[in-house]
């Protein structure tokens, strides 16, 4: 446990060997000498009737001298055993505790709860190297290599063809002598067909190896520090992407490169500096030496990906949006000026297409549409929405140009998500009066004590998720028609409907300033949601499906919107509401999976190769879907699942503005 | 021809394909498009009765349109054909001309005449890459990779798992666009189990690739610039090793490192600077761009090897003389600050032992004792003599501390080999009068016109090979006894024998200054030659042999000494004189073989693993052999081969000084 793998072994088999035979990667830095303590296990006792197993403490060999020595010198919790030094004597249910941590100083943070099987690209191997011998004048590295092969090949690892990083070749001899010929080798091997490389060497037993998983967003960079030996996330940090000073959105950054000599270099340095700052932060938080970081995985959209790697993103700014490289990128961290161990390696996940990046690939890896039968729609909303749709049989992907409206830009009262911003809205369909909630407060505006909290921050605007709600509530209250027109006739009924130039507005918040939703605001959201929906619809057409089983919203925007309102506005197709979930930074989780398990790297490489890429700009149907999706919820389908929980307004005859197109009357079931 | 390989093919087989099937690496950069001209051949016509072949021009397909187009645009000598565009129609003897050179500007120097079969680690592959396509958004690198696999896998190459150097990933896109999607890829692959790497990319057809083979001696650095496409050496240069200013011999350089902080760094920079100067020289001589240098091989003794690679050589200065690495070293040239193509690769040959370096390995590769049945003794004389002895069954190696006497140091009238130094000596056994020749003149001192030439340079000393001759001639003239004592009784007979403190000297040259050979000089040479001989003898004991079939002197010293005198002095065991050869810079030839053919890399790697290393300091017999070898020629064997050409003096009773040991009378057959 927790992998649940089972097998039969002869009595007397060391538990560590049994685990390895089952493909469970129990770590053992010392190679079974009973000194590293990394291979700790616990026996679950009891009658596991379902599996016809009675697991008891008598079915494991008695606590032995190696374990006693370890318990005396270090610290072995009651009930814990060393799997290298204890053998199977009968039926056993074996638990691998997630918290096996030797360095007690390490601060551990609550993980996201997701179990990731470990099979990292880095192995620590303790080894006792024969001293140099004039009779057999093999070089120090050659004897180290031979001993690693000898000691570790039997442990399921294959260190043949081991290479050595040049920086290490020049420092190898003093390390071996400082350690009195006892050293811990850090070996990197990513993939069966690649040569293993000796990337770090420590005198004596070295029991720590860390990795970094990082999502480079255009707005925010998020970084996780993970123990490669236990799989635990031990620190997380984030920062604004400093490239924002060169351009708020992606295209303006590409323009900056095109217009300014040295612009690409400046943005590359900016992001790498920020990464180095974050590395310093997570290390200092967790009291870890940056030199113990040996592996790193990175994800990001194509433009972030290119700028991070030092590649000019200009080609991504114009059709045909050619990536310099779409497959995974592997290289030493030192080539990217990252301040970690000089031998550390970097793995960058593959990009799916010119507008669907390694972040979308990582989110796919995390949510796994390709691992299940159910059809999953995975959406990451930003300036571009990245959309993946599929199941284990087939997967398609596209991006859709939603523009920045969902992030609060282009909205008259829009603002970034910050304390004081309106994030929740309810409108009474009878009175058309509104109630709101703001970021930083748990109270609704009609509850006692709201005033005080509101004064603390000041109410200055509506954030992205609030805009979705207010437009959706306006629609549900009948203030907006199916066609997105604010119904001016309601001005007779409520003074919240006010004239604004030649159109109408809705007064959402009577304060200083007064916040109104204008007809232009409604149009901006309509355009954004139509683009998103048209992209989704295009992929559904490609898959020849009429409905999806599951919807996942990745990214910050998705974390805060209420799925119900997203559906009312027609951002997404009809779906059982309990199957619509926000999954937060799924890209970061995917990066962590690739960090901890090489099999996940191969999995996403293969999945990305198989994903069918749809370029919305080339699809004639996209424009048709876009126009149809302008309506609320939209004109092309019914919403039986949504209508179970929300009463959608009767479709009225259109009033006010008209785009002059003939309309079909929306049918109801 | 010249490989001599033969095979049977169906009529219509392109000659290029047939060559490849036979394992003959005919180059074709364009992949058979008939545009690179690298695959030129000539047909030898005639009746090759020995092989029952009648080769005629009718047995090759007629001159075709591809060949005509190439001949029109470029220059195809009469009789030349393109093997990619001509097919076998009957029996053919096919010649691969050594001079296939596309760049007519290239200065070609006489090669050393040795034919090296080509199978380089670098391949140039012309490829036409599909343009980017929004429907299939593979990255530029990914499409390039796929096309290389598609076009070139059928040509006996396997570019699966192709990786790309990071410096190239950042410059890939403009190169592809400058070449209008037609590019030449330079791919490095050294060994079947290693991933091929894209290391350079050129717009359009690029028809040049060069390599450097370099021998880093402690005194002299020798460099060859070689065309990787034709195998021709096109420039050679050499320079003094600038590390000499830190210490004349190897041990003084190690001491410098131990005594001076930053000393290792300073010597590493010095040698790399010298290499960069040499690269500039050979490139400018051959009118080649340094950026067209894609592969480099290096050899050197262990201390030169370590300092070049940036490894502290301190461990090599004290027992057990531990090498940091003994196996081959492969790395990018950029990590060694070498100013060649940023993707160029470096291959450093393996070292045999702490005192027997990659230079000895390279000399072994060049002379090939391990490839033959005859027992070969391979000696490279320097401050340490590196000695390899063996045949295809078994090979042993050792080094012996000869000291610098053979190089003219520690000799009262010794000097480095330079114009004016005495290099040849004859002594009349009757009169004891001497004749000499000097470097820079073809005349003997008793010939007319010698005076003028001698005045031009001035006669200031005796070089290493001259010292061997004068001591040997003194012995043959009876001036020195078997025990190495100058016979003072001869002062009665000749005024060339003069008293010097309590011993005697021989006046070699009466001039200004007068050059004399003192008893101390004789002792220094005795010690040096005894060390060399004892080392050789030890290896012969290990091999359980009493005689060798062939002797090879490698290095500068060996190039100038007369084998007969080396044998008279007892530097080497008895051997047929025609089988004793000086082979010049055999280490440089070995480096060139490793540069041009990967099979030679594998060959020397395997050979070095199999060579038995003998540490003379640990062998009790060494001291015994050393003492016995002090005598002239020596006391332990007879010299039947030498006595066929030289009359050795009768052994006299000892006179003058004595080391006090009992002596056996030397037996004559």
HADDOCK unambig.tbl for C-alpha pairs under 7 A between the chains (distance, minus, plus):
assign (segid A and resid 132 and name CA) (segid B and resid 320 and name CA) 6.40 0.50 0.50
assign (segid A and resid 132 and name CA) (segid B and resid 322 and name CA) 5.94 0.50 0.50
assign (segid A and resid 133 and name CA) (segid B and resid 320 and name CA) 6.13 0.50 0.50
assign (segid A and resid 134 and name CA) (segid B and resid 320 and name CA) 5.39 0.50 0.50
assign (segid A and resid 134 and name CA) (segid B and resid 615 and name CA) 6.22 0.50 0.50
assign (segid A and resid 135 and name CA) (segid B and resid 613 and name CA) 6.89 0.50 0.50
assign (segid A and resid 135 and name CA) (segid B and resid 614 and name CA) 6.69 0.50 0.50
assign (segid A and resid 135 and name CA) (segid B and resid 615 and name CA) 6.41 0.50 0.50
assign (segid A and resid 136 and name CA) (segid B and resid 613 and name CA) 6.84 0.50 0.50
assign (segid A and resid 137 and name CA) (segid B and resid 322 and name CA) 6.97 0.50 0.50
assign (segid A and resid 137 and name CA) (segid B and resid 353 and name CA) 5.19 0.50 0.50
assign (segid A and resid 137 and name CA) (segid B and resid 354 and name CA) 6.54 0.50 0.50
assign (segid A and resid 138 and name CA) (segid B and resid 326 and name CA) 5.76 0.50 0.50
assign (segid A and resid 138 and name CA) (segid B and resid 353 and name CA) 6.99 0.50 0.50
assign (segid A and resid 139 and name CA) (segid B and resid 322 and name CA) 6.13 0.50 0.50
assign (segid A and resid 139 and name CA) (segid B and resid 323 and name CA) 4.44 0.50 0.50
assign (segid A and resid 139 and name CA) (segid B and resid 324 and name CA) 5.10 0.50 0.50
assign (segid A and resid 139 and name CA) (segid B and resid 325 and name CA) 4.12 0.50 0.50
assign (segid A and resid 139 and name CA) (segid B and resid 326 and name CA) 4.43 0.50 0.50
assign (segid A and resid 140 and name CA) (segid B and resid 322 and name CA) 6.68 0.50 0.50
assign (segid A and resid 140 and name CA) (segid B and resid 323 and name CA) 6.10 0.50 0.50
assign (segid A and resid 140 and name CA) (segid B and resid 324 and name CA) 4.86 0.50 0.50
assign (segid A and resid 140 and name CA) (segid B and resid 325 and name CA) 5.69 0.50 0.50
assign (segid A and resid 141 and name CA) (segid B and resid 324 and name CA) 5.98 0.50 0.50
assign (segid A and resid 141 and name CA) (segid B and resid 325 and name CA) 5.11 0.50 0.50
assign (segid A and resid 142 and name CA) (segid B and resid 325 and name CA) 6.07 0.50 0.50
assign (segid A and resid 142 and name CA) (segid B and resid 326 and name CA) 6.62 0.50 0.50
assign (segid A and resid 142 and name CA) (segid B and resid 327 and name CA) 6.83 0.50 0.50
assign (segid A and resid 170 and name CA) (segid B and resid 310 and name CA) 6.15 0.50 0.50
assign (segid A and resid 170 and name CA) (segid B and resid 311 and name CA) 4.57 0.50 0.50
assign (segid A and resid 173 and name CA) (segid B and resid 324 and name CA) 6.19 0.50 0.50
assign (segid A and resid 310 and name CA) (segid B and resid 170 and name CA) 6.16 0.50 0.50
assign (segid A and resid 311 and name CA) (segid B and resid 170 and name CA) 4.60 0.50 0.50
assign (segid A and resid 320 and name CA) (segid B and resid 132 and name CA) 6.42 0.50 0.50
assign (segid A and resid 320 and name CA) (segid B and resid 133 and name CA) 6.15 0.50 0.50
assign (segid A and resid 320 and name CA) (segid B and resid 134 and name CA) 5.41 0.50 0.50
assign (segid A and resid 322 and name CA) (segid B and resid 132 and name CA) 5.94 0.50 0.50
assign (segid A and resid 322 and name CA) (segid B and resid 137 and name CA) 6.99 0.50 0.50
assign (segid A and resid 322 and name CA) (segid B and resid 139 and name CA) 6.16 0.50 0.50
assign (segid A and resid 322 and name CA) (segid B and resid 140 and name CA) 6.70 0.50 0.50
assign (segid A and resid 323 and name CA) (segid B and resid 139 and name CA) 4.47 0.50 0.50
assign (segid A and resid 323 and name CA) (segid B and resid 140 and name CA) 6.13 0.50 0.50
assign (segid A and resid 324 and name CA) (segid B and resid 139 and name CA) 5.10 0.50 0.50
assign (segid A and resid 324 and name CA) (segid B and resid 140 and name CA) 4.87 0.50 0.50
assign (segid A and resid 324 and name CA) (segid B and resid 141 and name CA) 6.00 0.50 0.50
assign (segid A and resid 324 and name CA) (segid B and resid 173 and name CA) 6.18 0.50 0.50
assign (segid A and resid 325 and name CA) (segid B and resid 139 and name CA) 4.12 0.50 0.50
assign (segid A and resid 325 and name CA) (segid B and resid 140 and name CA) 5.69 0.50 0.50
assign (segid A and resid 325 and name CA) (segid B and resid 141 and name CA) 5.11 0.50 0.50
assign (segid A and resid 325 and name CA) (segid B and resid 142 and name CA) 6.08 0.50 0.50
assign (segid A and resid 326 and name CA) (segid B and resid 138 and name CA) 5.74 0.50 0.50
assign (segid A and resid 326 and name CA) (segid B and resid 139 and name CA) 4.42 0.50 0.50
assign (segid A and resid 326 and name CA) (segid B and resid 142 and name CA) 6.62 0.50 0.50
assign (segid A and resid 327 and name CA) (segid B and resid 142 and name CA) 6.83 0.50 0.50
assign (segid A and resid 353 and name CA) (segid B and resid 137 and name CA) 5.19 0.50 0.50
assign (segid A and resid 354 and name CA) (segid B and resid 137 and name CA) 6.55 0.50 0.50
assign (segid A and resid 613 and name CA) (segid B and resid 135 and name CA) 6.89 0.50 0.50
assign (segid A and resid 613 and name CA) (segid B and resid 136 and name CA) 6.87 0.50 0.50
assign (segid A and resid 614 and name CA) (segid B and resid 135 and name CA) 6.74 0.50 0.50
assign (segid A and resid 615 and name CA) (segid B and resid 134 and name CA) 6.29 0.50 0.50
assign (segid A and resid 615 and name CA) (segid B and resid 135 and name CA) 6.46 0.50 0.50
